[in-house]
Amino acid sequence: MHKYFSFLFALLSINALSQPLPRAGQLKITIESFKCVNKSWDGFVEFDGHGNEVSVNFSYRIYSPSNPGAARKNSGGSVIFGSNVNGMTRAGTQTPDLGGINNGDVVNVSTLVMDEHVNADEFIIIAPTVWEWDGPEKNTLNKFNAQLEMDLDFAVNQPFPFASTQIDYRDPFRDRVVKIFDKYSGYGQAIKYHNIFKDFFCPGNAQGNRVMGIRSGTFGSECLVVYPPTLVLLDTKTLNAQYTNNLGGVAGDSHAARETRGWPPIYGINVHYIENSYGVQTSNGSYDVFLKIEFTPDYLSAPPASTTTAPPPKYSKQPVVVNTISTPSENTVIPAIAGAWKGTFGYGENFNTDFYSFQLNADGTMQVLNNVGGTSANGKYTFSRNVVTGSYTYSDGSVFSFTGTVANNTMSGTWGSASNVNMGKWVMTKK
């Protein structure tokens, strides 16, 4: 069933398709790596080492819009990577013996940003920063961090910019990397960092520790330094969409299964930074940072039965006669349900996205059938008191489960990966 996504791919391009629900879950974000696209100017003489010396820092907020004052927060950063002449962690290809960050270098960082449980109504704001180091002083960093914390506190008290934005399952993080003044109109001019960096960029030929993304120059007769913080804005709808998108990319999936899905798994988000401070463009630094995002939704252990298609049981006013001889036990497989069932399944509240078919056998075994009648997976099921439950396994080892109710000639319920049954809905009729 879930191995055949071609029709789903076409439908997901339509914004009217059921949107991902906000879901609570465990969120883990890691600064996985950075790439030097173009080195930042490092002075006429590289006193601090060969090439660039780079660290990646972060600060974040996890908050509910109903109580932003209770936002969870943290900050931190990586070691300084570069030429290992001043106690830095050796990385890069600027020199064969000492390293140093050079154009094209990709450096593994592996710094944990968060591993937190987030509630369904919470938003996440992350401010990752890339620093080029020219010396050991930390005063610049400390002043910068103080201003950044104020900026994040400001942001959590504003309306979330993507609260009502439609989400594309194929690209759930689209447009979620922003400059603060582009999405928060009350932020004002981005000159709050001017006094922190003015000695380096006005007149612009001094060395100093600085953050990537600064813009500086003469405006009128005054030299100004402009820095709008780069933010990554997430919510549990985008995270749930990423998880759904990656169902076909979980460990154990075959290459063919991944190809059938129609689009690649999404492992995280890339954040791009570029300076615009030096007259010679090749002196302006440019870096990419990749944030690895892993989200596992919470699921109810006993989800409510679907009522999308199947009508509720009808109650008779006639007295109920109990026949203790013919009453089935809890795990009895009633032969009447055995046979071929065909229908559709979907994601979230949707149930009519793609083909879904069971062959239920009288001995409790079952097969998942493809749209030409071939067997795609094998499993077992039970049926008792109008409730059907089961699970099945594909040849590559991936397991799916389902539960539902039966009324007249129709079955309907919910399905999910492994033992979870809250990823979407399904409906079938007996053939």
C-alpha positions in Angstrom: 0.0 0.0 0.0 2.4 2.6 1.3 5.0 1.5 -1.3 2.9 3.1 -4.1 3.1 6.8 -3.9 2.9 8.0 -7.5 -0.7 9.1 -7.2 0.0 10.7 -3.9 2.8 12.7 -5.4 0.5 14.2 -8.0 -2.1 15.1 -5.3 0.3 16.6 -2.9 1.0 19.4 -5.4 -2.5 20.6 -4.8 -2.8 22.9 -1.8 -6.4 21.7 -1.2 -5.1 18.3 0.0 -5.4 17.6 3.7 -2.8 19.6 5.6 -0.6 18.0 8.2 -2.0 18.3 11.7 0.0 19.9 14.5 1.4 17.0 16.6 3.4 16.9 19.8 6.6 14.9 19.6 10.3 14.7 20.3 12.5 17.1 18.4 16.2 16.7 17.9 18.2 19.3 16.0 21.9 19.1 15.3 24.3 21.4 13.6 25.6 18.7 11.3 28.1 20.6 9.1 29.1 23.9 7.5 30.5 24.6 4.1 32.8 27.5 3.2 31.5 28.8 -0.2 33.9 31.7 -0.1 36.4 32.7 2.5 35.9 36.0 4.4 38.8 38.5 4.2 41.3 37.7 6.9 43.5 40.7 6.9 46.6 41.6 4.9 48.5 39.2 7.1 47.0 36.1 8.6 48.2 36.4 12.2 45.5 34.1 13.5 46.3 31.1 11.3 45.9 30.0 7.7 42.6 30.6 6.0 39.4 31.2 8.0 38.8 30.1 11.6 35.1 29.3 12.0 32.6 28.3 14.7 28.8 27.8 14.5 26.7 29.1 17.4 23.0 29.0 18.2 20.3 30.3 20.4 16.6 29.2 20.4 13.2 29.6 21.8 10.4 27.0 22.1 7.2 28.7 23.1 3.4 28.6 23.1 1.8 31.8 21.7 -0.6 31.8 24.6 2.3 32.1 27.1 5.4 33.5 25.4 6.9 34.5 28.8 7.4 30.8 29.6 9.5 30.1 26.5 12.1 27.5 26.9 15.5 28.8 25.8 19.1 27.7 25.3 22.3 28.7 23.5 25.7 27.3 22.8 28.1 26.6 19.9 30.8 24.5 18.4 34.6 24.6 18.9 36.5 26.9 16.5 37.6 25.0 13.4 40.6 26.0 11.3 44.4 26.0 11.4 45.6 24.4 14.6 48.2 27.0 15.5 46.2 28.7 18.2 44.5 25.9 20.0 41.8 25.6 17.3 40.4 22.3 16.1 42.2 21.4 12.9 39.9 21.4 9.9 40.1 22.5 6.2 42.5 22.3 3.3 44.2 25.7 3.3 47.5 24.1 4.1 48.3 20.4 3.9 49.9 20.2 7.3 48.0 22.6 9.6 44.6 22.9 7.9 42.6 26.1 7.8 39.2 26.7 6.2 39.4 27.2 2.5 36.8 27.7 -0.3 34.8 24.5 -0.8 35.7 22.9 2.5 32.9 21.0 4.3 33.4 20.5 8.0 31.5 18.1 10.2 30.3 19.9 13.3 27.9 17.5 15.1 26.9 20.0 17.8 23.5 19.3 19.4 21.1 22.3 19.4 18.2 20.6 21.2 16.6 17.3 22.1 13.3 18.5 23.5 9.7 17.4 23.6 7.5 20.0 21.9 3.7 20.4 22.4 1.4 20.5 19.4 0.7 24.3 19.8 4.3 25.3 20.3 6.6 27.2 17.8 10.3 27.0 17.5 12.7 29.9 16.6 16.4 29.1 16.1 19.1 31.7 15.4 22.2 29.9 14.1 25.2 32.1 13.5 28.6 31.6 11.8 31.6 33.4 13.2 35.0 34.1 11.7 37.6 34.5 14.4 40.6 36.8 14.2 41.6 36.8 17.8 40.9 35.4 21.3 38.8 38.3 22.6 35.3 37.4 23.6 33.8 40.9 24.3 32.4 41.1 20.8 30.7 37.8 21.1 29.3 38.6 24.5 27.8 41.9 23.3 26.4 40.2 20.2 24.8 37.4 22.2 23.1 39.9 24.6 21.5 41.7 21.6 20.5 38.5 20.0 18.7 37.3 23.1 16.7 40.5 23.2 15.8 40.0 19.5 14.5 36.5 20.2 12.5 37.7 23.2 11.0 40.3 20.9 10.1 37.6 18.3 8.2 35.3 20.6 5.9 38.1 21.5 4.9 38.7 17.9 2.4 36.8 15.8 4.1 33.7 14.3 4.6 34.5 10.6 3.6 31.1 9.3 0.7 30.3 11.5 -1.8 29.9 8.6 0.7 29.1 5.8 -0.2 26.1 3.6 2.5 23.3 3.8 3.8 21.2 1.0 4.7 17.7 2.1 7.4 17.5 -0.5 9.1 20.7 0.9 7.8 21.4 4.4 10.6 23.8 5.3 10.2 26.0 2.3 10.8 29.7 3.1 11.4 28.9 6.8 14.8 30.6 6.9 14.2 34.3 7.2 15.8 37.6 8.1 14.1 39.0 11.2 13.1 42.3 9.7 11.4 40.5 6.7 8.9 38.7 8.8 8.6 40.9 11.9 7.6 44.3 10.8 7.9 45.8 14.3 11.6 45.0 14.5 12.6 48.4 12.9 15.9 49.1 11.3 18.6 46.4 11.6 21.2 48.7 13.0 21.1 47.3 16.6 24.4 45.6 16.0 26.1 48.7 14.6 28.0 49.7 17.7 29.3 46.1 18.2 31.0 45.9 14.9 31.6 49.5 13.8 35.3 49.4 14.7 35.9 46.6 12.3 33.8 47.8 9.3 34.1 51.5 9.6 36.4 52.2 7.7 36.4 48.4 6.9 40.0 47.5 6.9 40.5 46.2 10.4 40.6 42.7 11.6 38.2 41.4 14.3 35.9 38.6 15.3 32.7 38.9 13.3 29.5 37.1 12.4 28.7 36.1 8.8 25.8 38.1 7.2 26.9 41.6 8.1 26.3 44.4 5.6 28.2 47.6 5.9 28.9 50.7 3.9 28.4 54.4 3.7 24.8 55.6 3.7 24.7 59.3 3.0 27.8 60.5 4.8 27.6 57.9 7.6 29.2 54.5 7.8 26.6 52.0 9.1 26.8 48.3 10.0 23.6 46.4 9.4 22.9 42.9 10.7 19.5 41.3 10.5 19.6 38.0 12.5 18.9 34.9 10.4 16.1 32.8 12.0 14.8 29.3 11.3 11.0 29.2 12.1 9.4 25.9 12.7 6.1 24.5 14.0 4.8 21.0 14.6 2.8 21.0 11.4 6.0 21.4 9.3 7.7 18.8 11.5 4.8 16.3 11.1 4.9 16.9 7.4 8.6 16.1 7.3 8.0 12.9 9.3 5.2 11.8 6.9 7.4 12.7 3.9 10.2 10.5 5.2 8.1 7.4 5.9 9.5 5.9 2.7 13.0 6.8 3.7 13.2 5.1 7.1 15.9 2.6 7.9 15.4 -0.7 6.0 13.7 0.8 3.0 14.9 -0.5 -0.3 16.2 1.8 -3.1 13.1 0.8 -5.2 10.8 1.9 -2.4 12.5 5.3 -2.1 12.3 5.8 -5.9 8.6 4.9 -5.9 7.9 7.6 -3.4 8.4 10.3 -6.0 10.6 12.7 -4.0 13.6 12.4 -1.7 13.6 12.3 2.1 14.1 15.6 3.9 16.8 15.4 6.5 17.0 19.0 7.6 17.4 22.6 6.4 20.2 24.5 4.9 21.0 28.1 6.1 23.0 30.4 3.9 25.0 33.4 5.0 26.8 36.0 3.0 28.7 39.2 3.8 28.3 42.4 1.9 31.0 44.6 3.5 34.0 44.7 1.3 34.4 46.5 -2.0 36.1 43.5 -3.5 33.4 40.9 -3.7 35.7 38.0 -3.4 36.6 39.3 0.1 33.0 38.8 1.3 32.6 35.6 3.2 29.8 33.1 2.2 28.9 30.0 4.3 26.2 27.3 4.4 25.2 25.6 7.6 23.1 22.4 7.6 20.8 21.7 10.5 19.7 18.1 10.8 16.1 17.8 12.0 14.7 14.7 13.5 11.1 14.6 14.7 9.1 11.7 16.1 5.4 12.4 16.7 3.6 11.2 19.8 0.8 8.7 19.2 -2.2 7.7 21.3 -1.9 4.0 22.4 -5.6 3.5 21.6 -6.7 5.9 18.8 -10.5 6.5 18.4 -12.1 4.5 15.6 -12.7 6.3 12.3 -16.2 7.3 11.4 -15.3 8.8 8.0 -17.3 6.4 5.9 -18.7 3.6 8.1 -22.0 4.5 9.8 -22.4 4.0 13.5 -23.9 0.7 14.7 -27.7 0.7 14.6 -29.4 0.0 17.9 -32.6 -2.1 17.9 -35.5 -1.5 20.3 -36.1 -5.3 20.4 -34.9 -7.2 23.4 -31.4 -8.5 23.1 -31.2 -12.3 23.2 -27.8 -13.7 24.4 -26.8 -17.0 22.9 -23.9 -18.2 25.1 -23.1 -21.1 22.7 -22.5 -19.1 19.6 -21.0 -15.9 21.1 -17.4 -15.6 19.6 -14.4 -15.2 21.9 -12.3 -12.1 21.9 -9.9 -13.3 19.2 -12.2 -15.4 17.0 -11.9 -14.8 13.3 -15.4 -14.7 11.9 -15.5 -16.3 8.4 -17.9 -13.6 7.2 -15.1 -11.0 7.0 -12.7 -13.3 5.0 -12.3 -12.3 1.4 -11.0 -9.5 -0.8 -11.4 -5.9 0.3 -10.6 -2.9 -1.8 -10.5 0.8 -1.1 -8.2 3.8 -0.5 -5.9 5.3 2.2 -4.6 8.8 3.0 -2.7 10.9 5.4 -4.0 12.9 8.4 -7.7 13.3 8.0 -7.7 12.3 4.4 -8.6 8.7 3.4 -9.0 8.7 -0.4 -5.4 9.3 -1.6 -4.2 6.0 -3.0 -5.2 2.4 -3.6 -5.4 0.0 -0.6 -6.5 -3.6 -0.6 -6.5 -6.6 1.8 -7.0 -10.3 1.3 -8.3 -11.5 4.6 -8.1 -15.2 5.1 -10.3 -17.3 7.4 -7.3 -18.5 9.4 -6.3 -15.0 10.5 -3.5 -14.5 7.9 -3.7 -11.7 5.4 -2.0 -10.2 2.3 -1.8 -6.6 1.2 -2.6 -6.5 -2.5 -1.4 -4.1 -5.2 -3.7 -2.6 -7.8 -3.2 -5.6 -10.1 -3.9 -8.2 -7.5 -0.3 -9.1 -6.6 0.9 -9.6 -3.0 2.9 -6.7 -1.6 3.1 -7.7 2.1 2.0 -10.5 4.4 0.6 -10.3 7.9 -2.0 -11.3 10.5 -5.3 -9.9 11.7 -8.0 -10.4 14.3 -11.7 -9.6 14.2 -14.0 -9.4 17.2 -17.2 -7.4 17.9 -17.0 -5.4 14.7 -13.3 -4.4 15.3 -10.5 -5.5 13.0 -6.8 -5.0 13.9 -3.7 -6.3 12.3 -0.2 -5.7 11.0 1.8 -6.7 7.9 5.4 -6.7 6.8 7.0 -5.9 3.4 9.9 -8.0 2.1 12.4 -5.3 3.1 11.3 -5.6 6.8 9.1 -2.4 7.1 6.1 -3.0 9.2 2.7 -1.2 9.2 -0.4 -1.6 11.4 -4.1 -0.9 11.1 -7.3 -0.9 13.1 -10.9 -0.2 12.1 -14.5 -1.0 12.4 -16.8 -3.1 10.1 -20.4 -2.1 9.4 -22.5 -3.8 6.7 -20.1 -4.2 3.7 -17.6 -1.5 4.7 -14.5 -1.3 6.8 -12.8 1.9 7.8 -10.1 3.0 10.3 -6.6 4.3 10.8 -3.1 3.1 9.9 0.5 3.9 10.7 4.1 2.8 10.7 5.3 0.0 13.0 2.8 -0.3 15.9 1.4 3.3 15.5 -2.0 3.7 13.9 -2.4 7.5 13.8 -0.7 8.5 10.5 -3.8 8.5 8.4 -7.2 6.9 7.5 -8.5 4.2 5.2 -11.8 2.8 3.9 -12.6 -0.5 2.0 -15.6 -2.4 0.8 -15.8 -6.2 0.3 -15.6 -7.5 -3.2 
